[in-house]
Amino acid sequence: MGKLDGKVVLITGAARGQGAAAARQCVADGARVVIADILDAEGKQLATELGERAWYHRLDVSVEDDWTAAIADIETRHGGLDVLVNNAGILHFSTIEETTLADYERVLRVNQLGTFLGIRSVVAPMSARGGGSIVNISSIEGIGGMPYLVAYSSTKFAIRGMTKVAAMELGNRNIRVNSVHPGMIDTDMIRTAAGTGSVDLSPVGKKVALGRVGTPADVANLVAFLASAESAYCTGAEFVVDGGATATHALAIE
């Protein structure tokens, strides 16, 4: 018996990276998983790899009508939804002075607006099922700021606050809402945004207590826990998966 047996899980930004790892873990734990993304080829390939308990649905999280269509498709296929993982996100590096309004709005629409639309879209179907779990992927930049990430950090702080409001509003419907705060995780998004390509990220990992960069699987394991009944008394909380990055502060001496 898997801890997610019988559950229907929607994961945004699931075609690669953290989202793909979460999809693999949820399928391994017995769930049926909707791989939602705008990367059609990669999303369809992952769905094929995972087999009959996974399928791909194109979803731009910043578009209200896309959410309506996705929820309708899930209800037609499986009669409802038990878990939403708001994982889709984008990263943009620049100083505040050099961040254009278009840059800021692009990050806000995906990270913050996408999470809001996701939460709002699943309230009715989860309520009809008697409850559910919403897992919002924030960041350690949603706990403390970092230079050159004004748009990203702002949206990740917003996700943290949104999580707490939703937890308070939805607790009486047996819908739990928690946020996950990854540290440095080795994903395509990080490498693309940082322009590192195939460069070794391990020196960054050596700065944290556990001495390594995180993997998508590290995040996926936590997501699966929060999706399952194992976390039945957890809501409105921040769960950090950062190798110890937030255990210290800027004045720490190595």
C-alpha positions in Angstrom: 0.0 0.0 0.0 1.3 3.4 -1.0 0.7 6.4 1.2 -1.0 8.2 -1.7 -3.1 5.2 -3.0 -6.3 6.4 -4.6 -5.3 10.1 -4.5 -5.5 12.3 -7.6 -2.6 14.8 -7.6 -2.1 17.9 -9.9 1.4 19.2 -10.1 2.2 22.4 -12.0 5.6 22.9 -13.6 5.9 19.2 -13.6 7.6 18.5 -16.9 11.1 18.7 -15.4 13.1 19.5 -12.3 11.4 19.5 -8.9 8.0 19.1 -10.4 9.0 16.0 -12.4 10.6 14.5 -9.3 7.4 15.1 -7.3 5.4 13.5 -10.1 7.6 10.4 -10.0 7.4 10.2 -6.2 3.7 10.6 -6.1 3.2 7.9 -8.7 5.5 5.6 -6.8 3.4 6.2 -3.7 0.2 5.2 -5.5 -1.3 8.4 -6.8 -2.7 9.3 -10.2 -0.8 12.4 -11.3 -1.7 15.2 -13.7 1.6 16.6 -15.1 0.7 20.2 -15.8 3.1 22.5 -17.7 3.6 24.5 -20.9 6.6 22.3 -22.0 4.5 19.9 -24.1 7.2 17.6 -25.4 8.9 17.1 -22.0 5.5 16.8 -20.2 4.2 14.2 -22.6 7.5 12.2 -22.4 7.3 12.1 -18.6 3.7 11.0 -18.7 4.6 8.1 -21.1 7.5 7.2 -18.8 5.3 7.0 -15.7 2.6 4.9 -17.3 -1.1 4.7 -17.0 -1.3 6.5 -13.7 0.0 9.8 -15.1 -1.1 12.1 -17.9 -0.1 15.4 -19.3 -2.3 18.5 -19.4 -1.1 21.8 -20.9 -1.6 24.5 -18.2 -0.3 28.1 -18.2 -0.7 28.8 -14.5 -1.1 32.6 -15.1 -4.2 32.0 -17.3 -7.5 31.7 -15.5 -9.2 29.8 -18.3 -6.4 27.2 -18.3 -7.2 26.4 -14.7 -10.9 26.0 -15.4 -10.1 23.6 -18.2 -7.6 21.6 -16.2 -10.1 21.1 -13.3 -12.9 20.2 -15.6 -10.6 17.6 -17.3 -9.6 16.1 -13.9 -13.2 15.9 -12.8 -14.2 14.2 -16.1 -11.4 11.6 -15.8 -11.4 10.9 -12.1 -14.3 12.7 -10.5 -12.3 15.1 -8.4 -8.9 16.2 -7.0 -7.2 15.4 -3.7 -3.8 17.2 -3.9 -2.5 20.3 -5.6 1.2 21.1 -5.8 1.8 24.7 -6.9 5.3 24.1 -8.2 5.5 26.2 -11.3 7.9 29.1 -11.0 10.4 31.2 -12.8 13.6 33.0 -11.6 15.0 36.4 -12.7 18.3 37.9 -11.5 18.9 41.6 -11.7 19.4 44.6 -9.4 16.3 46.5 -8.3 17.5 49.5 -10.4 17.8 47.3 -13.5 14.6 45.3 -13.1 12.0 46.4 -15.6 8.3 46.5 -14.9 7.9 43.7 -17.6 10.6 41.6 -15.8 8.8 42.0 -12.4 5.3 41.3 -13.8 6.5 38.2 -15.7 7.8 36.7 -12.4 4.7 37.8 -10.5 2.3 36.3 -13.0 3.8 32.9 -12.8 4.9 32.6 -9.2 2.3 34.6 -7.3 -0.7 34.9 -9.5 -0.3 31.3 -10.6 -0.3 30.1 -7.0 -3.4 32.2 -6.2 -5.3 30.9 -9.2 -4.4 27.3 -8.3 -5.6 27.6 -4.7 -8.8 29.3 -5.7 -9.5 26.7 -8.5 -9.2 23.7 -6.2 -11.4 24.8 -3.3 -14.6 23.6 -4.8 -13.4 20.2 -6.1 -11.5 19.4 -2.9 -14.4 20.4 -0.7 -16.6 18.0 -2.7 -14.2 15.2 -1.9 -14.3 16.0 1.8 -10.9 17.7 2.0 -7.4 17.7 0.5 -3.9 19.0 0.6 -2.4 22.1 -1.1 1.4 22.2 -1.2 2.8 25.6 -2.3 6.4 25.7 -3.4 8.0 28.8 -2.0 11.7 29.1 -1.4 14.2 30.1 1.3 14.0 33.4 -0.5 10.5 33.5 0.9 12.0 33.5 4.4 15.0 35.8 3.9 15.9 38.1 1.1 18.8 37.7 -1.4 20.4 40.4 -3.6 19.4 40.5 -7.2 16.1 38.6 -6.6 13.6 41.4 -5.9 10.9 39.9 -8.1 11.5 36.3 -7.1 11.8 36.9 -3.4 8.8 39.1 -3.3 6.6 36.5 -4.9 8.0 33.7 -2.6 7.2 35.8 0.5 3.7 36.3 -1.0 3.3 32.6 -1.4 4.2 32.1 2.3 1.6 34.6 3.4 -1.0 33.2 0.9 -0.5 29.8 2.4 -1.3 31.0 5.9 -4.5 32.8 4.8 -5.7 29.8 2.9 -4.9 27.4 5.8 -7.1 29.6 8.1 -9.9 29.8 5.6 -10.0 26.2 4.5 -9.3 24.3 7.6 -13.0 23.8 8.4 -13.3 22.1 5.0 -10.5 19.7 5.9 -8.2 21.2 3.3 -4.6 21.6 4.6 -2.3 24.2 3.0 1.4 24.3 3.6 4.5 25.9 2.0 7.8 24.2 1.1 10.9 26.3 1.1 13.8 24.7 -0.9 17.3 26.0 -0.7 19.8 25.6 -3.5 18.4 22.7 -5.6 20.2 21.5 -8.7 17.6 22.1 -11.4 17.4 23.4 -15.0 15.7 26.6 -13.7 18.7 27.4 -11.4 21.3 26.7 -14.1 19.5 28.6 -16.8 18.8 31.7 -14.7 22.3 31.7 -13.2 23.9 31.0 -16.6 26.0 28.2 -15.1 25.2 25.5 -17.7 27.3 22.5 -16.8 29.4 24.3 -14.2 29.9 22.5 -10.9 27.5 23.8 -8.2 29.2 21.9 -5.3 31.1 25.0 -4.0 27.7 26.6 -3.3 26.6 23.4 -1.5 29.7 23.5 0.8 28.4 26.7 2.3 25.5 24.9 4.1 25.6 22.5 7.1 25.1 19.3 5.1 27.8 20.3 2.6 26.0 19.7 -0.6 23.5 21.1 -3.1 20.0 19.6 -2.8 18.4 17.4 -5.4 14.9 17.5 -6.8 14.2 14.2 -5.0 15.0 15.9 -1.6 12.1 18.2 -2.3 9.8 15.5 -3.8 10.0 13.4 -0.6 8.8 16.3 1.5 6.0 17.1 -1.0 4.8 13.5 -0.9 4.7 13.7 2.9 2.6 16.8 2.9 0.3 15.4 0.2 -0.3 12.3 2.4 -2.2 11.5 5.6 1.1 11.3 7.4 0.9 15.1 7.7 -2.7 15.1 8.7 -2.2 17.7 11.6 0.1 20.0 9.6 -1.4 23.2 8.0 -0.3 26.8 7.6 3.3 25.9 8.2 6.7 26.4 6.4 8.7 23.3 5.7 12.3 24.0 4.9 14.4 21.7 2.8 17.7 23.6 2.5 20.6 21.6 3.9 20.8 24.0 6.8 21.0 27.3 4.9 18.5 29.0 7.2 20.1 27.6 10.4 22.6 30.5 10.4 22.8 34.2 9.6 25.0 36.6 7.7 27.4 37.2 10.7 28.2 33.5 11.1 32.0 32.7 11.1 33.0 29.7 9.1 
